[in-house]
Amino acid sequence: MTDGYYIQGHSSPAALAPDAQKRLVKDCIAGKRAAQHEFYNHYAPFVYGVIRRYLFNANAAEEVLNDTFFRVFTKMDQYGFKGSLEGWMRRIAINLVTDHLRGHIKFENEVYTDSDAISAYVDENQVSKLSYKELLAYVHELPDTHRLVFNLYVFEDLPHKEIAQLIGITENNSRWHLNDARRRLKEKINNVK
């Protein structure tokens, strides 16, 4: 993957016709290498974009991408065409990113209270001065746990209860990490000249 996927890969891939997608999935399940190659080429930029929101290190992102597609290909028979294929792959990628981060960062389980919450108002004029790449760079400057909670909450739309279970912290800690991430981003964005 190249950094082009990092910037462009955040959106969903071009939709395949339902019949074409179903045929491609069935051919992948049957172990047809050409179908697996086509599947990978079609969906890898999207999956890589999801992963790079969490992992700034390209080598780590490549490793998780490979693990994601290994899991996708070995579990594809369990997909069952319930829900979107992209959503199913996104969930696999997020779980593997979380596993990777769990092995590399220490999640604090300190007690934070709602009084630690802050206002996260950001001047929209300041935001409009930034490119997507610059905004993403600010997110990547957040401490690891802040970044993970922020991404899971904002981009994956997970509730604090699920985030807490996923990474092994309390719901209050999840809320605190989100609020502190917002505070830090607010400071950075509002200081853009």
RONUFI-840013 format. One record per residue (C-alpha): residue in three letters; x, y, z; residue number from 0. Coordinates in steps of 0.05 Angstrom, whole numbers, plus 5000, padded with zeros to 4 digits. Last residue first. Layout:
   residuo   east   north     up   num
       Ala      X       Y      Z   NUM
...
***
This chain:
   residuo   east   north     up   num
       Lys   4941    5610   5235   192
       Val   4917    5545   5266   191
       Asn   4912    5553   5342   190
       Asn   4837    5536   5343   189
       Ile   4854    5469   5311   188
       Lys   4907    5449   5361   187
       Glu   4868    5470   5422   186
       Lys   4804    5438   5398   185
       Leu   4842    5374   5382   184
       Arg   4867    5371   5454   183
       Arg   4798    5384   5482   182
       Arg   4766    5332   5436   181
       Ala   4818    5280   5458   180
       Asp   4804    5299   5531   179
       Asn   4730    5288   5520   178
       Leu   4740    5221   5485   177
       His   4790    5197   5538   176
       Trp   4742    5218   5593   175
       Arg   4682    5183   5562   174
       Ser   4722    5118   5553   173
       Asn   4747    5124   5625   172
       Asn   4675    5131   5649   171
       Glu   4655    5069   5608   170
       Thr   4710    5029   5643   169
       Ile   4771    5002   5607   168
       Gly   4784    4935   5572   167
       Ile   4793    4955   5499   166
       Leu   4731    4924   5468   165
       Gln   4689    4925   5532   164
       Ala   4700    4999   5543   163
       Ile   4687    5015   5469   162
       Glu   4622    4975   5473   161
       Lys   4598    5013   5534   160
       His   4621    5079   5505   159
       Pro   4577    5071   5444   158
       Leu   4609    5055   5377   157
       Asp   4598    5103   5319   156
       Glu   4657    5074   5280   155
       Phe   4685    5141   5259   154
       Val   4671    5185   5320   153
       Tyr   4668    5135   5378   152
       Leu   4719    5084   5354   151
       Asn   4764    5139   5327   150
       Phe   4762    5180   5391   149
       Val   4772    5118   5435   148
       Leu   4833    5096   5395   147
       Arg   4863    5166   5391   146
       His   4854    5179   5466   145
       Thr   4885    5111   5482   144
       Asp   4945    5124   5438   143
       Pro   4959    5196   5460   142
       Leu   4936    5245   5406   141
       Glu   4985    5264   5352   140
       His   4950    5217   5303   139
       Val   4886    5259   5309   138
       Tyr   4926    5321   5290   137
       Ala   4956    5285   5230   136
       Leu   4885    5266   5209   135
       Leu   4865    5339   5209   134
       Glu   4926    5357   5168   133
       Lys   4912    5301   5117   132
       Tyr   4839    5322   5111   131
       Ser   4863    5393   5095   130
       Leu   4859    5449   5145   129
       Lys   4836    5521   5136   128
       Ser   4763    5500   5139   127
       Val   4775    5476   5211   126
       Gln   4797    5545   5233   125
       Asn   4735    5577   5203   124
       Glu   4693    5524   5238   123
       Asp   4718    5548   5306   122
       Val   4719    5487   5350   121
       Tyr   4673    5478   5410   120
       Ala   4695    5418   5452   119
       Ser   4673    5442   5520   118
       Ile   4705    5399   5574   117
       Ala   4691    5337   5614   116
       Asp   4733    5324   5677   115
       Ser   4672    5338   5719   114
       Asp   4642    5275   5687   113
       Thr   4690    5235   5729   112
       Tyr   4754    5197   5714   111
       Val   4776    5136   5752   110
       Glu   4841    5106   5728   109
       Asn   4839    5044   5684   108
       Glu   4899    5061   5643   107
       Phe   4906    5025   5578   106
       Lys   4978    5006   5565   105
       Ile   4996    5008   5492   104
       His   5030    4959   5445   103
       Gly   4995    4892   5454   102
       Arg   4927    4925   5462   101
       Leu   4943    4966   5401   100
       His   4949    4903   5357    99
       Asp   4886    4872   5386    98
       Thr   4848    4938   5375    97
       Val   4873    4941   5303    96
       Leu   4851    4869   5294    95
       Asn   4781    4884   5321    94
       Ile   4776    4946   5278    93
       Ala   4797    4907   5216    92
       Ile   4745    4852   5229    91
       Arg   4691    4905   5240    90
       Arg   4711    4941   5176    89
       Met   4707    4875   5138    88
       Trp   4635    4863   5161    87
       Gly   4617    4936   5146    86
       Glu   4646    4930   5076    85
       Leu   4607    4866   5064    84
       Ser   4543    4902   5083    83
       Gly   4491    4868   5126    82
       Lys   4475    4794   5123    81
       Phe   4508    4764   5062    80
       Gly   4526    4700   5100    79
       Tyr   4594    4725   5124    78
       Gln   4612    4658   5157    77
       Asp   4641    4629   5092    76
       Met   4687    4689   5090    75
       Lys   4722    4668   5154    74
       Thr   4789    4645   5124    73
       Phe   4789    4698   5070    72
       Val   4769    4755   5116    71
       Arg   4817    4732   5171    70
       Phe   4876    4731   5122    69
       Phe   4851    4797   5095    68
       Thr   4852    4828   5164    67
       Asp   4920    4799   5182    66
       Asn   4950    4828   5119    65
       Leu   4919    4896   5133    64
       Val   4943    4891   5206    63
       Glu   5014    4880   5182    62
       Glu   5009    4936   5130    61
       Ala   4984    4983   5185    60
       Ala   5042    4964   5230    59
       Asn   5091    4978   5174    58
       Ala   5056    5044   5157    57
       Asn   5060    5071   5228    56
       Phe   5002    5119   5238    55
       Leu   4956    5065   5262    54
       Tyr   4884    5082   5280    53
       Arg   4860    5123   5220    52
       Arg   4909    5081   5180    51
       Ile   4867    5018   5192    50
       Val   4804    5047   5161    49
       Gly   4843    5072   5100    48
       Tyr   4876    5004   5092    47
       Val   4807    4971   5091    46
       Phe   4783    5017   5035    45
       Pro   4847    5010   4995    44
       Ala   4845    4934   5004    43
       Tyr   4774    4925   4978    42
       His   4781    4920   4902    41
       Asn   4851    4894   4897    40
       Tyr   4837    4842   4951    39
       Phe   4774    4818   4918    38
       Glu   4807    4813   4850    37
       His   4865    4773   4880    36
       Gln   4817    4728   4917    35
       Ala   4777    4718   4853    34
       Ala   4841    4700   4814    33
       Arg   4862    4652   4870    32
       Lys   4798    4612   4869    31
       Gly   4792    4582   4939    30
       Ala   4718    4563   4935    29
       Ile   4704    4616   4988    28
       Cys   4737    4667   4942    27
       Asp   4692    4644   4884    26
       Lys   4631    4651   4929    25
       Val   4652    4721   4950    24
       Leu   4663    4742   4877    23
       Arg   4596    4712   4855    22
       Lys   4560    4749   4911    21
       Gln   4594    4814   4894    20
       Ala   4577    4806   4820    19
       Asp   4505    4791   4837    18
       Pro   4499    4850   4884    17
       Ala   4530    4897   4832    16
       Leu   4597    4920   4859    15
       Ala   4600    4986   4896    14
       Ala   4660    5030   4885    13
       Pro   4701    5025   4949    12
       Ser   4679    5059   5013    11
       Ser   4716    5122   5034    10
       His   4776    5127   5079     9
       Gly   4824    5098   5027     8
       Gln   4840    5165   4994     7
       Ile   4890    5193   5044     6
       Tyr   4922    5129   5070     5
       Tyr   4912    5096   5003     4
       Gly   4956    5149   4971     3
       Asp   5006    5134   5026     2
       Thr   5022    5071   4990     1
       Met   5000    5000   5000     0
***
